[in-house]
């Protein structure tokens, strides 16, 4: 079973919905920020293509796209310093993912939520069309009150 990403059809769907509809750039990549699950320490910033994101979701281990080598990269496959994903989040307009990981070997949001990373992507192979899970339920402010009718910065 292969992970399916939803098409991006509206700002409401992307920002407030439960469909995983990541926005890959013109090169087919999405930025990935990786931090230590226990300490919060920033470990790395990389990129994923659709295959790397699917493999990360399916296996629970971090996969990236190497821009320099132009190849899929399973973090730790060579070094043994595998990144076990404990939590995978996606930002408000679904154009960046955040991996909170354990490494084997030790080696503010316009939508109104406190953090832009307010939804979790479920891990595992039992999700052919993953439904995003909200990690925050209460907004800190009402974006319409703060921004009025200003154009929404999210571009589909």
Secondary structure by P-SEA (a helix, b strand, c coil): cbbbbbccccccccccccccccccccccbbbbbbbccccccccccccccaaaaaaaaaccbbbbbcccccccccccccccccccccbbbbcccccbbbbbbbbcccccccccccccccbbbbbcccccbbbbbbcccccccccccccccccccccc
